[in-house]
Each structure stands twice: as structure tokens, then as C-alpha cells.
Amino acid sequence: MIGAWPDIIQAVGGAIAIILAAWNARQAKQIADLRADLDTLTAAERKSRTLLRVAVRHIREWNWWAMTPEPRGPTPHAPDELTDEL
């Protein structure tokens, strides 16, 4: 039985190493997925901010046009960035 202990310890150590390697691979995949999601969300946020700025500018143009005593000319044209949103 004394000669079997090193083999048992080595087998347990090997099992622990395999479990840790699998855990590490799983964590690496989750981190890669989270980074991809973050990149997607960052791009969506930039697009939303850009659309918000364009919309606010357009609303201000409409407000200025509506507040003039005698509106002259046609109503303000919607920006190209907002045509898909309207």
C-alpha cells in the first residue's frame, strides 16, 4: 500500500489539473463573449448618441421655424440620418 500513494496522488493531481484547464478554457470563452458584447454595445451607444444629437438639432430647427412670426419657406427638411427612424 505504501507504493500506491504516489500513484494515487499523481492521479488526483492530474484530475485537478484537467478540471482547472477546463475551467480556464470556459472562463476565457466567457471573457471573449463579454468583450464582443461590449464592443457591440459601444457601437450601438455611439450610434444612439449620434442620432440623438441629430434629432435635437432637427427639433430645434423646427422650433425656430415654428416660432418665427411668419414662417417663410418650407418646413425644415429631416436629416438623412433620421430618415430610417421616421
N, C-alpha and C positions, 0 to 999 in steps of 0.2 A: 504494500500500500504506500510505502514511503516513496517509491519510484514513480508512482502515478500522480503525485501532487504537481510536479512541474507541467505535466501534460494537461491536467485539469486547469491550472492557472493560465496556461497558454491558450487553451480553448475558450475560456471565459474572456480573456483579453482580446482574442480575435473577434468574438461575438460583439463585444463592446465597441471595438474599432469599426466593425461593419455598421452597427447601429448609428454611431456618431457620423460616419461618412454619409449614410443615407439622410440623416437629419440635416447635415451641412448642405447636401445637394438640394433638399427640399427648401431650406431657407434661402439658398441662392436663387432658386426659381421664383420664390415669392418676392424677393427683393427686385429681381428683374421685372416681374409683372407690375409691381408697385411703381417702379421708375417709368415704365411705359405708360401706366395710367396717369402719373404725374405730368408727363410730357403732353399727353392728350388734354388733360385738364388745363394746363398752362396755355396751350394753343387756343382752347375754347374761351378761356378768360380774356386773352388778348383780343380775340375776335369780338367778344361781347363788349369790351370796353370801347373798341373802335366804333362799333355800331351805336353804342350809347352816345358817344361824342357827336357822331354824325346826326343822330336823331335829335339831340339837344340843339345843335346848330340849326337844323331844319325847323324845329318848333319855334326857335327864336326868330327866324326869318318870317314864318307865318304870323307870329305875334306882332312883329314890326309892321308887316303888311296890313294886318287887320286893324292896328291901332292908328294908322295914318288917317287923317280926316277924310280924304278922298283917295281910296286905293287906286293907284294908277298902274295900268298894265295887268298882265295875267297873274294868277296866283303863283307863288314860288314853286319851282319845279322840284320834285322829290329827287334826292341824290341817288346816283346809280347804286351805291352800297345798300340802300334801303329798298330797292325795287323787289327783291326776293322776300323781304319782310312784310311788305304792304299787301 
